[in-house]
Amino acid sequence: MTLRDLYLRLRAIVRPQPVERELDEELAFHIDREAARLAAAGADPADAQRLARRRFGSVALVADQCRDERRTAFVDTTVRDVKYAFREFRRAPLTAFTITATIALGLGIVAVVFMFYSAMFLRADDVPEPDRLFEVRRPPEPGAGAWVAFTRPDYEALRSQTTVFTDSVAMLNGVAARVDGRTFNGTLVTSNFFETIGAAPLLGRTLGRGDDEQPGSEPVIVLSHRGWTQFFERDPNVVGRSVELNGHPYQVVGVMAAGFRGLGITPPDFWTPLGRLSQLRQSSSGKEDSYAIDIVGRLKPDVSVEAATAALSAWAVANPALKEAGGRPKSIRLVARRGSLPISALDGLLGFAPLFLAFGLILLIGCANVANLLLARGLARQREIGIRLSLGASRRLIIRQLLTESLLLASVSAAGGLLVARLTLDAAVRVATAVMPPELSELISLAALAADWRVFVFLAGGAVFATVLFGLAPAIQSTRVELIRTMRGEITRDARPGRARNALVAVQVSASALLLIAAAVFLRGMMSASAVQPGLRTQDTVFLEMTNENRRAALVQAVESDSSVALVGAAWPFGIGGTLAEANRVPVEFKFASPEYFEVFGITVVRGRLFTKAERQASAGVVIVSE
């Protein structure tokens, strides 16, 4: 096929009327030429015209043959089917609306589950080549679930002594500050973070090499798009603005684009250099080199994951400064850090399978309802279908016409499903924010998931699936007619979709029963969980986190002097790791607590006694062990 052939075919599709006019003129020209030849041979002009048409044959047939030679018949037929489908929708708008609303509801609910699945397992961060970003980890100690942590000196040694990465960065997540009385969650990173990841700012600049630990440098932060939106209302002049974090001024130097999440499922509110840890956490002053950090590197193009793992494991064995992990040999594992969970999409799909099954049953019930409606609609259109068959239309073309109608309805339903998913997520966020305790809502930042191209592809695939599911069987059933009796308006026994309707009713009843059983099990489990006593007082307790050690005494005194406060207890931190005995090396979690801590939460002692105030300053350690 030449370029001119392609041009002519595209012209026939885009501008069909001039092409059809030219075809009619060409066919008329051939008939006129033949009539002129016959007239020159002595035939009467009128007889010559009739004889020329007779010899030429059917003009409509020749025109169809010419159209077939263009190889655009599929497009022409599809256009006619679409126009005919819209005429049918105008003739029965209530039916079309019912089908669209039913499928949109089912697709929208399933799309909500897919959006969570996509955000956790499919959606990579908006950075160049995210598949080459890996987190460096060490296997956990025996009996412990957490990975062995790296520290800042470990990161410096890895960066200077290994060559498998183009560059590597260190990260410390979950650093909280306060802005205008609200929690401002951030991530501390090394100054080469944005350069190594390859993320460009939306406004201003990112962190530079002079921003991390340079003496006399001004503290700076880079806002995420979410932090820019929630805390600064997308102020275009935010760059250069000073923000006070935990009593220290920080200058905003940049804002990241909406697609960058900092290699996490949800982005933090800001990023700041790792060297500012002691300013944001005064309790860490002098302990910066002991904090656990994440190490992420960008693998070199010519280095495989296996080779990098072997090289890093050899480095770990040869590095005497790297801490031992419960006596196990030092080894390294590389875990993909694409901005999604470090689990394969297939394993994630297996975990989400119960949710897809439960919400898919709702879609299945909707499809069965629509199929029943189309069966009834097909029975009402028996006379129309019989006339079209008697005029020469093949059964295949009529089935195609009916499937085209179903596909158009399903496509509109896919758009409606996206709207249903969006409204459902927004409503869920509003409800969760309204019922969530204020102290918890400050720690958890909720936002509705954004739809990306994967969601659109999923909805398009769901529309095609729904078309086949609820449109194919009614279309086949509707074309099983007796032409003569159907054109008379008689409905034959074979035209009544008895078995198909019974099968659809069975599907609806079975799916509904499964949903009711699953809902009953879920409600029973929820009621049982709500009746379980946590073992401590939760009704009238308030949690107050103090991040500024210099103000701790004043804050405690202010809380104790409040008339609405009956008792005050203290604990630090929320949970830290340790070992119960050197011989057994059993990992445990513990916290430091004041004697009033147990009374505040109503925690009773099964054996022994509680702390006393005299033991607050005792040099010997006193331990209370939980059951």
N, C-alpha and C positions, 0 to 999 in steps of 0.2 A: 504494500500500500504506500503510495507516494504522498508527499505533503499536500498535493492538490486534491487527492482523494479524501484525505483527512479534512481539509478545508471544506469541501463540498458536503461531507457528511455532517460536520458541525453546523454548517449553514442551514442544512435541511432541518436540524434539530432546533436551532436558535430562531431562525426566520422561516417557518414552514409555509406561510401564505405566499410569499414571492416564489418559492420553489414549486409549490403546487400550481401556481398560475403559469409558470414557465413550462411545467410538464403538460398542462392542458393545451397550451399554445403549440407545443412540439407535436403532440398527438394530432391536433387539428391540422397542422401543417402537412403531416404525412397523408392524412385522408384527402386533403385538398389536392395534393400533388397527384395522388392516384386518380381522383375524379377528373382532374385536368387531362391526364394521359388518356383516360377512357373517352372523354369528350373529343379530344383531338383525333381519336380513332373513328369518330362518327357517331358515338352514342349520344342520346339526348342528355342535356345537362342534369335534369332531375334524376333520370335513370342512372347516370354516371355517378352521381353522389351516393345513391342507395347501393349501387354495386360496389363502390369503393368501401363503404362502411361494412358491407357484407364480407368482402375479402379481408378487410383489416381485422375483423373479429370484434369481440367485446372490448370497448374502450376502458371500462372499469377494470376488467381482468388484466389488460396490458398495463394500466396504471399501477395496479397492485404489484405486478411483476417488476416494474421499474422501481417501486418503493422497496421491494425485497432486495434488489440489487444494491441499494444504498446501505443495507444492513443496519438500518435504524428502526426496524419494525418494533423491536423491544421497547425502545423509548417512546415511539408513537403510541403503542398499545398501552404502555404505562400511563402516559398523559391522558389518554381517553378514559382509562379506568379510574384515575384520580378525579377527573371532572365528573364522571358518572357517580362516583362515591359521594362527592360533595352534594350533588343533587339529591341523593338518597338521604343524606344527613339533614338537608333542609326539609325533606318530606317527613322525616320522623326525628325531630330534634330531641325529644324526651328520651328516646331509646339511646341515641348517641351520648347524651349527657350522663345517663345512668351507667353505661358501659365505661365511659371515661372516668367517672368519679370512683367507681368500684375498683378498677385496676390501678388508678392513681393512689388510692389508699393503701392497697397491698404492696405496690412497688415502693411507695414512700417509706413504709415501716421497715421493709427489708433493706432499703438504702441506708437507713440510720445505722443498722448493724454493720453494713459494708463500710460506711464512713469511719467507724471506729476501727474496724479491721485494717482498712487502708492506712489510717494514720499511725497505727502501731507497727505494721509489718511491711507495707508497700511503699510508703511515701518517703523518699530520701530527701535530705536537706538540699536546699537550693545553693549548691556549691559545685565547682568543677570536679568531675570524676569522683563522686562520693564513694564509689566502690573500692578506692585505693586508700581510704582512711580506716585505720585500725587502732583499737585501744590495746595497750600492753597490759597484760594481767598475769598474775601468778596464782597457781592452784591453791585452794583454801587448805587450812590445817585440818588434820583428821578430826572428824566430828563437828567441824564448823561449817556453816553455810556461806560465809562471806569470803571474798577473795582476799589474799594477803595484800595489804596496802603498800603503795609506794610513797616515798617522801620527796621533798624538794631536792635533797642531795642525790637521791637515786635518779631523779630526772636529769640533773646536771651531768651525772656520770654516764647515763645512757646516751644522752645527746652528744657528748664529746667523745665517747669511746666506741660507738657503733656507727655503721655506714649503710644500714638497710633503708633508712628513711631519707627523703629529701630534706625534711626537717620534722621536728616533733614539738609538741606543746604540752603544757601542764595546766590542769583545770581543777578548781575547787568549787563545787556546786553548793547551793543552799545557804548562801550567806545573806542574812536578813538585815535590813536597815529600816529606818523610819523616815517617811517623807510626808509632811503635813498630817501626822498622826496615823498614817496608813503604812502597812508593811510593804517594803520595797525589796523584793527578792532579787539577788544578783548572783553572778558567777565570776569568780576571780580567775584570771587567765594570765599566762605569760604574754609579753608584749608582741611576740611573733605569732599570736593566735590567728588573727584575721588574715595575715599574709600567707601563712601556711595553709589554712583552710581554703583560701581563695575567695573570701566574701568581700564584696564591695559595698560601701555605705550608700544609703539613700540621700542623706544630708551630711555635710561636714566630712570628717575623716574617721578612720579607725585608730586603734592604739598603735603607737610607734615604738621603736626600740628605745627611745629616750624617756618613755613614760613609766618604765618599770624600775623602781628602786634607784633612780638617778637622784643624787643628793640635791636638794633645793628645788626639785621639779614640783610643779603644782599637781595635786591629785586630779585625775580626770576619769570620766565614765563615758561609755558608749551605750546609748539607749537601744533597746529592741523596739520593733514596730509596735508591739503590744504595750510596752511600758510608755512609749511616746503617746499612744492613744489613750491609755487609761489614766495616766498621771499628768500629762501635759496637753491633752485635748488636741493633739496634732498641731501644736504651735509651730509654724514654719520658722520662727525666730528663736527656737529653743537652743540652737547651737551657740555656745558662748555663755549660756546662762549658768549661774552658780546654784548648786543644790547642796543643802546640808545633810550629810549622812552620819548619824551617830555622833553629832557634835563637830564634824569636820567638813569644811566646804570642799565640794567637788565641782569641777567645771565640765559641762556637757560639751563634748567635742564632735559627736556624730550620732546619727540615727541609722539603724540598719533597715534593710528592706523587709517587707512582710513575709517573703518566702524563706528567710534565714531564721532558723530556730536554735542555732548554737549547738548543733549535733545532738539535740534532744527532741523528744516528742513534742514538748511544749517549750517555748523560749523563756528565758528569765526576763526580768524587767530591765536589767542593765548588765554590762560587763565593765570590770575595772582591773587594773594590774594586780597580779598576785602579791606583789610586794607591799600592798596596802592592807594586808590581812590584820596586822596589829592595830590599825586604826578602826577597822570595822568590828573587830573582835578583840577588845582590850584584854580579855582573859588569855589570849594566845600570844601576848607580848613576851618575847624571848623564847617562844616555843614554835616559831614559824617552821623550823626544819623538821618538826615531829608530826605535823599535820598530814593526814592521808590525802593524796591528790590522785587525779586520773591523768594518765599519760596517753596521748593520742598522736600518732605519726602518720604522715603521708608516704606510702610505700613507693619506692623508686620504680619506674616503668619496667626495668629489666630484672626486677627481683620478684620472685614468686612468694606466696604466703608461706609455703613449706620451708623455703630457703631462709626467709627472714626469721621464722620461728626457731630454726636450728641455730642460726647465728646469734640471736638474742639469748637463747638458752645457754649457749657456750659462754657468752658474756656474763650471764648471771652466775654461772659456776665459778668463773675466774675472778669475780668481783668479791673480795673479802668483806667489803663494807655492807653488802646486801644482807639483810637479816634473814636468819633461817626461818623456815615455816614448819614448826613442830617436828624438826628432825628429818623432814622429807628432803630429797634432792631438789636443788634449785632448778626450776624450769619456767618457761615463759609460754604463754598462749596469746595469740592475736585474735581479737574479737572485732568483727565489723562494727564500725561506728558511723553509720550512714544517717543518723537522725531517726532511726526506728529501733524497735526492740531487737537485741542480738539473737533472734530466733528465726529459723527459716520460715518462709511464707506458708509452706505446707504444714509445718507443725502448728503455726498460728491458726491456719484454717481448721485443723483438727480441734483446736481449743474452742474456736468460734462455731463449730458445727452444731452444737445444741441450740444456740441462738438462731442461726440460719434456719435450722429445721423448724423451730417454734414459730418464728415470724414468717417463714415460707409457707407454713400451713394456712396462715391468714390469706396470703396471696393465692394459694391453691383454692381455698373456699371462694374467694372472689372470682377466680377464673371459672370455677364450676357454675357459679351464679350467672356469669356472663354467657357461658356456653348454653345454659338453659334458655336464656333470653334470646340468643341468636337462633336456637332451634325453633322457638316459637315465631320469631321474625321470619325465618326461612319458610315456615309453613304458610305464613301469610303472603309470601312472595312466590308461591308455587305457580300461579298463572303467568306472572312476568317471566320466570325462568323457563316455563314450558314454551312460551312464545319465542323466546330467544333461541332455544334449542331447535324449534321447528324452522326458524329462518336460516339455520345453517351454522350457528355458533356451536363450537365443540364443548364438550363437558369440561375439558381442561381449561379453556378460556373463561368459562363461567366460574369455576372454582378459583381461578386466579383473580377474577374480579371481586369475589367475596373475600378472599384473603387480603386483597389490597384495601378494602374497606376496614378489615380488622386491623391491619398494620397501621393505617392512618389513625384509627382510634387509639391503638396502643402507643403510637408516637406522642400523641397529645397527652396520653396518660403518663408517659415517662416525664414530660415536662411538669405535669401536675404532681407526680411523685417526688420530683426535686423540691417543689414548693412545700409538699407535706413534710418531707424530711427536714427542710429548713425551719418550718414553723414548729415542728416537734422538738428539735434541738433547742431552739430559742426558748420555748416554753419550759423545757426541762431545766435549762440554766436559770431562768427566772424563779422557778419554784424552788430549786435547790438553794439558790442564794437567799430566798425569803425565809426558808425554814432552817437554814444552817445557822448554828450559833455564831455570833460575831467573832469570837476568838478563833473559831475554826475557819471562817470565811476569810480572815486575814492571811491565814497560812496557805490556803488553797485558792488559786486564781482560776475561776471557771470561765470558759468561753466556748461558744458554739463552734464545732468543727467546720472548717471551710471546705467547700466542694472543689475538687480538682478534676482533671481530665479523666482520671480513673473512675470517678463517680459517674461522669457522663457516659463513659463506655459501658459501665455496669448497667445503667438505666436503659441504654440503647439495647444491650443484650437481653435485659429483662423484658423489654417491649417485644422483641422478636420471639422470645420464648413464650410470652403470654399470647402472642398472635397464633403461634402453632398450637398452644395448649387449648385456647378457647375458640379459635376460629376454624381450624382444619376440619374437625369432625362435623360441626354444623354445615360447613360448605359442602362436604362430600354428601351428607345426608340430604341436603336441599336439592341436589341435582339428580336424585333417584326418583324420577317422575315418569308417568305415562303421558306422552305428549297429547294425545287426542282428549283424554278425560281431563287432563290438567287445563288445557285451553278452554274447555267448557266450564271451568270453575269447580270441577269435582275434586275432592281430596281423596286419594286412594289410600288403601290400608298400608301399603308399603311406605307411603310418604310420612306416616305418623312415626316420629322418632321414639318409639316405646323403649327399646333396649338401651339406646343412647341416654335417654332421660333417666332411666332407672340407674344406669351406671354413674351418672353425674350426681344423682341424689345419694347414692352409696358413698361416693367420694366426699361429698359435703358432710354427711353424718359422721363418717369415720374421722375426718380431719377435725370437726367440731368436738367430737368426743376426746380426741387426743389433746386438744387445746384445753378443754375443761379439766382433764386429769392433771395436765402439767400445771395449770393455774392453781388447782387445789393443793398439789404437792408444794408449790412455791409459797402459797399463803400459809400452809401449815408450818413450813419451816420458818417463815418470817415470824409467825406468832410464837413459835417455840423459842426463837432467838430473842424476841423482845421480852419474854418472861424470864430469861436467864439473869440471875443476879451477878453483876461483875465483881462483887466482893468489896466494893468501895463506894463511898458517897459520890453521886454525880449530879444531884438535883440542884444544889445550892452552892456549888464550888466554882471559883473563877481562877483561871490560870493566867499569870502575869509573868512574861519573860523579861528579864533584865539583861541587857547587852552592854551596859555601861557600868563597869565595876566602881568607878568613882562616885556614882550617884546611888549606889545600892543602899547605903544606910539611910539616906534621905527618903528614898522610895519606900523602904520597909517601914520607916517611921510614919510616913503619910498614910500608908495602907492600914497600919495598926491603929492610928488615931481616928480612922473613919468609923462613925457610929454604926454603919450597916455591916461592918466586918466583925464577926464573932471570934475568929481564930485565924492565925497566920502560920503557915509552915513553909519550909524551904527545902529544895532539893536541887542537886546539880550533878552532872548534866542529865539529859533525858535518858541516856543509856550509853555506857562505855564498855569496851571489852577488857577482859582480864582472864586470869587462870585461877582456878579454885585451889589447886595444890601443885607444887612444882613436880612432884613425882608422877601424878596422873596426867597433868597437862590438860585438864578439862576446861574448855572455854566457857566462860560465863559472862553475864552482863550485870553491872552493879551501878549504883548511884550513891552519892553522899546526901544525907537527909538530916534535918533537924529533929529534935524529939517531938515537936508538935506535928510533924508531917503525917504520922499515922492517925493522930486524933482528928486532923482536918478531914481526912478521907474516910474515917470510920473503919480503919483496918484493925482487925482483932488479931491477937497473938495466940496461936494454937498451943505452943509450948514456950516456956521461958518468959521473958519480959521485954519491954520496950526500952529505948534509950532513956537515960536520965539527963537532966540539964547539967549535972555535974560532969557528965562524960563528954560534954560538948567540946571542952578544951583539953580533954585527957590525951596523953601522948599515945597510949595503947589503943589499938583499933578495936572497935566493937562491931559485930556483924549480925544482922538479922537475915535469915535465909527464908525465901518464899517456898511454898509447897511446890 
